[in-house]
Each structure stands twice: as C-alpha cells, then as structure tokens.
Amino acid sequence: MKPIEIAEKIMQESPDVLGTVPANRAARIIRAAFEQLVIELQNTDEGKVTVPKLGNFIVRRVDTEKNGEKVQVKRIIFRPVALKTEE
C-alpha cells in the first residue's frame, strides 16, 4: 500500500483526522513516519520497537549459514495489533 493510498483511505473513512490537509501532503507525512520507523529499526540491534495501534517489531540477531560459514543476521518480526471484530 502506497502512502497516497493510505492518506486517501484515511480521508474517506475518517475525514476529521486530516481535516483540510491535501492528500499529497498527508502522503508526505505518512512517508516521513515510515522513514523514521525504518531508521528506528535499523538502529535497534536487539529488542522490541512498539508502534501504538500498529503493533510490535521484534528485532533479533540469529545465526545462519552462508557459503559454509556461520554469520549473524538481523531478523525483524512484525506482530500486528489484534483488530477488534464486530459481531
């Protein structure tokens, strides 16, 4: 999903959230937020990065074998927030 698509969806489903902010500007804000999340994940060696309303990113170093050698690689696991279901 592209940032502009996210912005448009927000404007349709919750117009009061963005108010009069144009979709292109909202998309730039969303893109900047994603970039900050990526920077935070890159700077986290091990641990958990929690984003409220989105979920948890668990960062771990794991041993793996590459070309016959053991190397450590960073794995990032995403666990989304459980969505409420309407019944």
Protein Blocks (a to p, Z undefined) as FASTA:
>chain_A
ZZklmmmmmmmmmmmlnomacfklmmmmmmmmmmmmmmmmmmpmbdcdddehkbccdddd
ddddeehiacdddddddddddddddZZ
